[in-house]
Structures are given as structure tokens and as C-alpha cells.
Amino acid sequence: MKYFWIQLLLIVGSVSMALMFIRTWGQAKNRAWKRIAFSAFVIVNVYAVLRPTDVTWLAQQLGVGRGTDLVLYVMVLAMGFLTLNTFLRFRSLEKKITDLARTVAINEGVRHNDERLGQDAVVAQATPESAADAKAEAGAGSDSVKA
């Protein structure tokens, strides 16, 4: 009963994180292993809060010494993982945004050129064909005139 309030606070915090994660479960596009890892993290966290002596025993078995040191080392590893994961996600998003910006720029350039050169380009493209048709018609017309 001595540690009841701090245990209650820590468990409520863990459950709140789990509920927020579950609430946005459909929105989060996480891989299944990340979901499983987060769920395991919450379960282990609640267990460690309820049974701190077990964490100390595990730390001693692993040669760390104290349970708090073990928790600190695990949290440093988790923070490194989260930092790397966030970096890779941002890099992927930046690449997608760059590709999207390039595509939009190319499409806008083509549209701008079509607007600027649209009438001239249509006339220039039509002129050689119409000139050939005109020559053919003129040649046929002159033949009929000569005859």
C-alpha cells in the first residue's frame, strides 16, 4: 500500500497510452510487428510497475545490478529505435514529396507551354500539312485549268 499512488499513476499512464494507440489503430499505418511490440511494451510496463522486485531480480540475473538501471538501458535502446524509425519515415516522406513536386512542376510546365504556345503550335503544326494539301490542290487545280 506504500507505493499505491505512484503505481496507480504509472498504470493509468500506460493504459492511457494503450487506449490512444488503439483509438487511432485504424488511422495508424503501422506494421503488425510494431503493434505487437507496443502492446508487449505496455504489458511489460504494467507488470514492472506492479512487481518491481521482479525487475530487480531480472537485472541481477543479467548482470546489470539494479532494476532501474535495466529499465534505463532498455529505454535508451527504445529511444534509439524510435529516433531511427522517425528518421527513416521522414526521409521516405521527403522523397515522396520531392517526387510529387517534380511531377507537379513538369505538368505545370507542360500546361504553361500549351497555353503560351497553344495557338502558334497548332497553327505551326497545321501549316505544313495544310501547305502540302494546298499545293496538291493547287497542282490539281492548275492541271484542270491547263487542260
C-alpha positions in Angstrom: 0.0 0.0 0.0 3.0 2.2 0.4 3.5 2.6 -3.4 -0.1 2.5 -4.3 -0.5 6.1 -5.7 2.6 6.1 -7.8 1.8 2.6 -9.1 -1.8 3.8 -9.9 -0.4 6.8 -11.7 2.0 4.8 -13.8 -0.6 2.2 -14.7 -3.1 4.8 -15.7 -0.4 6.4 -17.9 0.3 3.1 -19.5 -3.3 2.3 -20.1 -3.9 5.8 -21.5 -1.1 5.2 -24.0 -2.6 1.9 -25.0 -6.1 3.4 -25.4 -4.7 6.3 -27.5 -2.9 3.7 -29.7 -6.0 1.6 -30.0 -8.2 4.6 -30.7 -6.0 5.6 -33.7 -5.5 2.0 -34.6 -7.3 2.3 -38.0 -5.5 5.6 -38.8 -2.1 4.4 -37.9 -0.4 2.6 -40.8 2.0 0.7 -38.6 3.3 -2.7 -39.4 1.9 -5.6 -37.4 5.2 -6.1 -35.6 5.2 -2.5 -34.3 1.7 -3.0 -32.9 2.7 -6.3 -31.2 5.9 -4.6 -29.8 3.9 -1.7 -28.5 1.3 -4.0 -26.9 4.1 -6.1 -25.3 5.7 -2.9 -24.1 2.5 -1.8 -22.3 2.0 -5.2 -20.7 5.6 -5.4 -19.5 5.4 -1.8 -18.2 2.3 -2.6 -16.2 3.9 -5.8 -14.9 7.1 -3.9 -13.9 5.1 -1.3 -12.1 3.2 -3.9 -10.1 6.2 -6.2 -9.4 9.3 -4.0 -9.2 11.2 -6.7 -7.3 10.9 -9.0 -10.3 12.6 -6.4 -12.5 15.4 -6.1 -9.9 15.8 -9.9 -9.9 15.9 -10.0 -13.7 18.5 -7.2 -13.7 20.7 -9.1 -11.3 20.4 -12.2 -13.4 21.5 -10.2 -16.5 24.4 -8.7 -14.5 23.1 -5.2 -14.5 22.7 -4.8 -10.8 19.5 -2.7 -10.2 16.1 -2.9 -11.9 16.1 0.9 -12.5 19.4 0.5 -14.4 17.9 -2.2 -16.6 14.8 -0.1 -17.3 17.1 2.8 -18.2 19.1 0.7 -20.6 16.0 -0.7 -22.2 14.6 2.8 -22.6 17.8 4.1 -24.2 17.5 1.3 -26.8 13.8 2.0 -27.3 14.6 5.7 -27.8 17.3 4.9 -30.3 14.8 2.7 -32.2 12.2 5.4 -32.2 14.6 8.0 -33.4 15.9 5.8 -36.2 12.3 4.9 -37.2 11.2 8.5 -37.2 14.3 9.5 -39.3 13.6 6.8 -41.9 9.9 7.7 -42.1 10.8 11.4 -42.6 13.3 10.5 -45.2 10.7 8.4 -47.1 8.2 11.2 -46.9 10.7 13.8 -48.1 11.4 11.6 -51.1 7.7 11.2 -51.9 7.2 15.0 -51.6 10.2 15.6 -53.9 8.8 13.2 -56.5 5.4 14.8 -56.2 6.8 18.3 -56.5 8.8 17.3 -59.6 5.7 15.8 -61.2 3.6 18.8 -60.5 6.3 21.1 -61.8 6.6 19.1 -65.1 2.8 19.1 -65.5 2.6 22.8 -64.8 5.4 23.5 -67.3 3.6 21.5 -70.0 0.4 23.2 -69.3 2.0 26.6 -69.3 3.7 25.9 -72.6 0.5 24.7 -74.1 -1.3 27.9 -73.0 1.6 30.1 -74.2 2.3 28.3 -77.4 -1.0 26.6 -77.9 -2.4 28.6 -80.8 1.0 29.1 -82.5 1.9 25.5 -82.1 -1.4 24.4 -83.5 -1.0 26.7 -86.5 2.6 25.7 -87.0 1.7 22.0 -86.9 -1.2 22.5 -89.2 0.7 24.7 -91.6 3.0 22.1 -93.1 0.1 19.7 -93.6 -2.2 22.4 -95.0 0.6 23.7 -97.2 1.0 20.3 -98.7 -2.7 19.9 -99.1 -2.8 23.4 -100.7 0.0 22.5 -103.1 -1.7 19.3 -104.0 -5.0 21.1 -104.6 -3.2 23.9 -106.4 -1.4 21.4 -108.6 -4.7 19.6 -109.4 -6.4 22.9 -110.0 -3.7 24.2 -112.3 -3.8 20.9 -114.2 -7.5 21.3 -114.7 -7.0 24.9 -115.8 -4.3 23.9 -118.3 -6.5 21.2 -119.7 
